[in-house]
């Protein structure tokens, strides 16, 4: 007989485990099923490991400027093996924290592959003789996404990696790396590996890197990366990858000319796709669109009682968005008010300098015919930026010309990812330039640039 639960969560990532904790906190009996380690892609193969590597890489880059900031003597060196150990230590620490929360909240964790049966139960396989079947009043699909690979000849060659594989790779640091894809994932890896001394080449098929972001951000980051020695090619369509005695060669077309980029390894960073393989049978499949599960505003699928949240539903593929969606789904399924505001989702890119955005961009305003007032402050005038050797950056704020109500913000500066929440609050609460301008900002800080921008 199937074991009974109030909620069965499939997936223990940033959508799944917060949903389980919320439901358990409401007094519900909860089970979580995951075929891997708790934390999902974000903790195991995404946000946390990449930012751990970036932290070390950017410290190394800063310390290489030792003489400028008052150090003397031999400079530091990257020990890639120890960096991997540090990454794994951080991941284990956070995994242990989730497991302790599960134990404290009496959440049952099942390790195995889950599938939804026509009887609307969850079958768990891959557990040897302990395969199980669970039944629940509600099911939440939170299986996330996996790297997508374009149909490039040679993409299956040894040394051609996706982001998961690159993070798990053993051995020494590459001397050179070609990255196919200049989006968020590609540019974060480009930042890290370039900072560690690797020769990086980025091939982006669109007209600019970070194509979904503010144009000025894309232009600035390209200039900064090229100044540091990286090669950035936009409008570059990769035709094939071939193995040579010297390594790997990517053939691409840029401005009508066929070019080549050679490296020790190639990273394919061209986005992610929803992870739904094996989840459903023909008799029990919710409505889907291009591989993503369709949901209503309460995150319920076309099958009553089955909900989905996070990357698996498409849209904004961000860990914090996945968490917010899943918490809203739990509130809806158990009849509680949905208190989380899903309107403004901040976007963060952990390059150097950091990039963070919220709300409307100038490009979007122009495309939609919306009149906006644009306030901008250059970080070259910010004392904290100057004393800490920061590269060129800015804070840009968009507001309604008549009311001054803040409609969007883009930041390219140190700690931008920590400060963007102030603009999320401002947009959602309907605050104006005057509201933010009347506040006191501590000096010297990066955050005082917000006050300078809105007082323009």
N, C-alpha and C positions, 0 to 999 in steps of 0.2 A: 504493500500500500504506500502511495506517495506521502512523503512527509509534508506537513501543512505549515504554511507561513502566511503572514499578512502581506509581505512584500518580498519578492525574489528579485535581486539586482544582478544582472549579467554584466560583469565588468567591474573591476576595482580601481579604476582610474579617477581622475579629478571630477568626473560626473558621478561615478558609481559609489565611491566610498563616502563622500559627504551626504549623498542621498540616504545611504544606509544608516548613517549616524543620526540624521534628522528623524527618520522614521522610528528608529530605536528610542530616541529621546521623547517621542510621542507615545511610547509604551507599546509599540508594535513589535511583533515577532518577525525578525528579518534574517534572510540568508543572502550571501553574496557568493557568486560563482565566477571564477577567473582561471584561465588556463596558464597564467604566468604569475609573476610576483605582484603583490599589491602595489598600487601607485600608478599603474598603466604606463602609457607611452611617456607622459610628462615626467614622471619620477624616474623611470628606468632607462628610457631611450630618447628623451627630449629635453624639456625645460631644465631640469636639475643637472643632469650630466653636462649638457652644453654650457650652462652658465658657470659650472665649477671649472671647466677647462678655460672658459673666457676669463674668469677671475684671475687665474694664474697667468694666463697669456698677457693680460693687460698690466698686471703687476710687473711682469718681466719687461714689457715694453717701457714702462715708467722707470724701472731701475736702470735700464740701459742709458738713461739720461742722467745718471748719477752725478756727474760733474756739475751739471746745470743747477742741481738742487742741493749741492753741498757735500756729496759723497766723494770719497777718494779710494783708490785701490781697484783691484780687479773686479770686473762686472760679474753678474750671476749667470747661470746656465740652466737651461731647461733639462730636467731628467724626466723623460717621457714615461718611463716605467713607474716612477713614484707619483707622477701626476695621475696615471690610471688608478693607482692604489688609492689616492685621495678621492678621486671621483667615486670609486666603489664604496669607500668608507662613508661618504656623504649620503649615497643612495641607501645603504644598509641602515644608517641611523634613522632616516625618514621612514623607511619601510617598517622598522621596529616600532616607531611611534604609531603608525596606522594599526598595526597588529595589536598593540596594547589598547588602543581605543576600541577596537572590535571586541576584545576580551572584556573590557570594562563595561561595554554596553550590551554584552551578551548577544553579539552578532555572530552567526555561524558562517564560517568561510569554507567553501568547497573548492578544491583544486581540480580543475578538469575543463573539458570543452562542453559548452551548453548549447542545447537546441530546444526550440519551442515545438511541442507536439501538437497534433490536431485537437487534442483534448485540453489544450491550453495549460499543459504542465511543462516543466523544464526537465529535460533529460540530461544527465551529466555523464559523459564518457571520458575515457582516458584515466580512470582511477583504478584500473585493474579489476580485482574482484569486488570492489566496493562501489561499482557504478550505481547511481541513484536516480530517483525521479522525485521531483519536488512539485508541490501544488501550492498555489497562492492566490489570494484575492486580487493581487496586482503584480505585474511584471514590469520592470524597468530595464530597457535595453540601453546599455552604456558601454558599448564595445569599442568605441573610439575609431581610429583610422590607422592606416599603414602607408608607408611610402609608395607613391605612384611612379611608374617607370614608363617613359615614352618609348615608342617603337623605333629605337635607334639601332641600326646594325652594329653589333659589337658590344651592346650594353651588358651582355652576359659574360664578357671576358674576365679573367682573373685580374684583380686590381681595379675593376669598375665597381663602385660601392654605392649603396644608399646611405642615408644618415644613420640608420640603426647599425649597419655593418661597420661604418667608420668609427663609431663610438666604441664598438666592441673589439676593434682591431688590436692585435698584439704587435710587438716589434717596435722599431724605432720610428721617429718622426720622419715623414716624407721630406725630401729636399724640394719637391715641386708637386703641385696639385692643381688640376683643372676642375673647376666647379661648373656644371651645367645647370643653370638656373640662378638668376640674380634676385630672387625674392627674399623673404625674411630668413628662411632656413639657410639658403645659399650665402647670404651676406653675413650672417652670424658666424658660420664656419669660415668664411673668407677672412673675417676680422681676427678670429682666434689663430688660425694657421699662419696668416701673414705676420701677426704679432710674435709668434714663436720662431720666426725666421724662415718659414717655408715660402717659396716663390709661388704665388697664387695667380691663376688666370680665371676670370669669370666670363662665361658665355651666356648671355641673356638674349632670348629671342625677341622680346619686346623692345620698344624704342628707348627704354630707360630701366635701370635697376629699381627695385621696390616700386613696380608700376602701379600698385594700388594706393600709393601714398602721395602726399603733397609733392609737386614737381620740384620745388626748391630743395626739399630734403634729398630727393634722389640725386640732383645735380651736385649738391654739397658733398654727399657721401662719396660719390664717384671721384670728385676732385681730391678728397682727402685720401682715399685708398690708393689712387694713382700716385700721389705725392709720396706715399710710403713704399711704393715699389710694386704694387699689385697691377695686373693688367685687367682692364674692364672693357669687354666688347659687348655693345648692345646692338639690337637688330641682327643678331648672329644666330643663324639656323644651323644646328649641328646635323651633318649628313651621316657620319659614321665614326666609329672608334676602331682603331686597328692596333694590334700588338706589334711592336718592333723590338730589335735588340736593345734599344735605348730606353724602352718603357712603353708608354701608350701615346698614341697620336689621335687627336680629335680633328676631323676635317669639318670646317664650317664655312658658310657663305655669309659675308658681311659687305653690304653696299655693292652687291653684284659680283664680288670677287671671292674666289675660293681660297681659304686660308687654312693654316694648320697650327694647332697648339699641342705641344709635347709636355708630358709630365710623368712622374713615377706612378701616379694614381689619378683616378677620375671619380669625382663625387657627383652623382645624379641627384639634384635637389629641385625637382620640378613639381612639388606639391604632394598632397596626400589624398587617399580615397577612403571612403567609409568601409569599415571592417564588418561585413555582414555575412561573409561566406560560412555556410553550414548552419546558420542560425534558424532558418525556417524551412519547412517542407512546402511542397506545392499546395497542400491543403490548408496551410496556416502561414500565409505570407501577407503582411500588411502592404498597403499601397506604397510604391517607391518611385523615385525620380532620379534617373542616372546613378543608380546604386545607393542613394541616400533614402532613409526612411522618412516618409511624409508624416507630419504631426500637425495637430491644431494648436491653438494658442495656449492650451493647457498641457501641451506636449504628449497628448494621447494620440496613438496611431489610429488607423481605420478599424482596428480590432479593439473593441471595448475592453478596458482593463489592462491593455498593454501600452506602455508608455516608452518614449525614447528621448534621449538628451545627449548633448555633446557633439563630437565630430560626426557621429553616425547619422545625424539628421542634416548634415551639410551646414551651409551658412558660414558664420564666423567660427573658424576652427582654432579656438583659444581655450586654454585650461580654465581660466576664470569665467569665461562665458559658459563652458560646460557645467561648471559647478552651479552657477546661477540658474541655468535651465533645469538641472536635475532637482535642485531645491524647490523650484516652482512646481515641478511635476509632482513631487511628494506632497506639497501643500494641496494641490488640486485633487489628487487621488484620495486624500483623507479628509477633504472638506474644510481645509483651513484657508484663511485669506492668503492670497499670493502677495507677499509684502516686498519681494525683491524687485527692484526697478531694472527692467531689461532694455530700456530705451537707448542708453548710451554705453557702449562697450569700448573701453580703452584698448588701443593697440600699442604694443611695445616691441621694440626691436633692440636687441642687446649688442649693437655694434659699438664702435668707439668713434665719435661720441654716441651716447644712447639716443634713441628716438622714441617718442611717445606721442600719440594722437588721440583726440576725442572729438566726436561730433563732426561738424561740417568742415570741409577743406575749401580753399579758394577755387580750386579746379572744379569741384562739385557745384559750388555756388554759381560759377560762370555758366556751367553746362545747364543748370536748372533755372537760370535767369533770376537768381536771388541777389538782391542788392545787399552788400555787407560792408561794414567798416573794418578794415584790416589794421591792426596795431602790431608793431613788430619791434623787438628789442634785440640788438646784437650782443652775444655773450662776450665779445672782445672787450666790452666796457664793464664786465662784471668782475669785481675784485677777486672772488674765490676762483673764478675760471682762470684769471691771469696768474695767480700765485701757484696754482696746481697744474700749470702747463697744458691747459685744455686747448683743443683745436677749435677752429671756427664753428660757430653754432648760433642759434637764435631761439627766441620764444615768439611765436606768432599767435595772435588771438583774433578771432572773427566775431563781430557783434552786429546786432541789428542797428542800422544807422539812426533810427528814430528813438528807440527805447534804450539802447545800449545793452540790451540783453545778450549775454554771451551765447554764441551758437556753435563755436568750435575752437579748438586750439591744437597747435602742433609745436612740439618742443624737440630741439636737437641740441643736447647739452648733457653734461655730466648729471647724473641722478634724475634725468627726465622721467624714467620709469617709476621712480618713487614719487615724483611731484605731480604727475598727470591726474591723480585722484582729485586734486583740488579743482581741476576744470570739469571733471565728471560731476562733482557735486554742484558746481556753479551752473552747468547746463541743466541738470535735472531739477534744481531748485529755482531756476529762473532768475539767477543773480545777474547783476549788470556790471559793466566795467567800473562804474562808480562804487558799487558794493565792494569789489575786490581792491580797488584803489584806495579805499578808506582804511584798509587794514594796515597794521604795523608788521613789517617783515624783518626778521633779525639780520644783522650785518656782522661779518661778511658771510653770506650764504649764496648758494645757487638759487634758492627759492626767491630771493629778493628781486630776481629778474622778472618774476610774475608781476610784482607791484610796479616795476618800471614799465613793463609792456602795457599794462592796462591804464596807466596814467598818461599815456602818450597823447 
